[in-house]
Amino acid sequence: SPIPDYLKQVLEQVRPNDDGAPADYIETLANADTSKLAVALAMVDGQVYSSGDDSVEFSIQSISKAFVYAIAIEDAGLDAVLAKIGVEPSGDAFNKLSLERGSNRPMNPMINAGAITAHSLVVAPNATAEQRTERILDVLSRLAGRQLSVDEEVYEAELRDADRNMGIGYMLKAAGIIKCDPREAVKGYIRQCAINVNVRDLAMMSATLCNAGVHPLTNESIIPQASVRQVLSVMTTCGMYDAAGAWVSRIGIPAKSGVAGGIIGALPGQVGLATFSPRLDARGNSVRGVAICERLSSDMGLHMMDVS
Ligand code: GLN
């Protein structure tokens, strides 16, 4: 197959770009090796292609929000989730303390306020952070096709630096959006963000979304089709935060980024893609990751608004 050579070529094309900087709010991320660069594609038939540092692990961070939204829908039901979390792009930074005017809900599940709320709906309203993260780790591991684990160093560091997310938690509690102890919800959310993955894991997780929630290799139905549609819809409108509009028009693939430098893209019925490079732009999206996705989209004709 010419695909591995092509992927290698794409990596070399974006490698000279050293714009941006790794997230610096915790040391583990600030000290990330910025030379690391990787890409993976997983087809809906289970074929995976990758290039670069494809076995290097990094924390999943906000990419987890897409999958935890699906789990919240499964555990609490779509109506209950929609009553608590909106589906409108916020146009604000991911860690903004904000609620939708009128409804008092977080704007969407891809910003922290919505993601902490989604986390609080996993398992049951009175569940502990341990029970929720165990459930999330189990689903994410089945999606990846191997046992994933939490990076305890990242988890501890994020917990020591959680003032802003704790503030969001208390805001949600005061607004009646979350019912549990806000500290438990934020702790669990931080733990879900600290799960380690590599680009091949992420591509496979994304390919499962592309394959109507059925894992391409194990054939297990992990996410119901109706939930997949909901998740991909909010990824399209909100997955790249306040850069979502530019992303959809330029690249045209439902996507989600994380502050450790990962990005997933999910083109329904076709391919799940994943990239990794730690330097971020001002919006918190990986600079080289965005560049790789732009190349793949244009070279392979992946824009969802294009007719092939
Ligand atoms: N743990 C990070 C936070 O909540 C995740 C954010 C992200 O990846 N954008 O601030």
Residues whose N, C-alpha, C, O or C-beta is under 5 A from the ligand:
A	BS01	LIG	Q61 S62 F94 C193 S257 G258 V259
